[in-house]
Each structure stands twice: as structure tokens, then as C-alpha cells.
Amino acid sequence: MGDKGTQQFIPGTAPSAPFVLKPSEFPLAAL
């Protein structure tokens, strides 16, 4: 639901790791 957005934010990390590392920055991108 936000794979493309997560990849752009952290191109060197998986889309699942960043979510747990920075769950407050991802919700903003998802919205």
C-alpha cells in the first residue's frame, strides 16, 4: 500500500524495515 513511497524514502532498506524503524515518518507519506 506504500511500497513505492517507502522505497523512495529509504532506497537502501526494505519497505518492511523502515516501517518499524520510523513509523511516524511513513504514515505521513502514506497519507
MODELLER restraints for C-alpha pairs under 7 A, 6 or more apart:
rsr = mdl.restraints
at = mdl.atoms
rsr.add(forms.Gaussian(group=physical.xy_distance, feature=features.Distance(at['CA:2:A'], at['CA:30:A']), mean=5.97, stdev=0.5))
rsr.add(forms.Gaussian(group=physical.xy_distance, feature=features.Distance(at['CA:3:A'], at['CA:15:A']), mean=5.83, stdev=0.5))
rsr.add(forms.Gaussian(group=physical.xy_distance, feature=features.Distance(at['CA:5:A'], at['CA:29:A']), mean=6.54, stdev=0.5))
rsr.add(forms.Gaussian(group=physical.xy_distance, feature=features.Distance(at['CA:6:A'], at['CA:15:A']), mean=5.37, stdev=0.5))
rsr.add(forms.Gaussian(group=physical.xy_distance, feature=features.Distance(at['CA:7:A'], at['CA:15:A']), mean=6.16, stdev=0.5))
rsr.add(forms.Gaussian(group=physical.xy_distance, feature=features.Distance(at['CA:19:A'], at['CA:26:A']), mean=6.38, stdev=0.5))
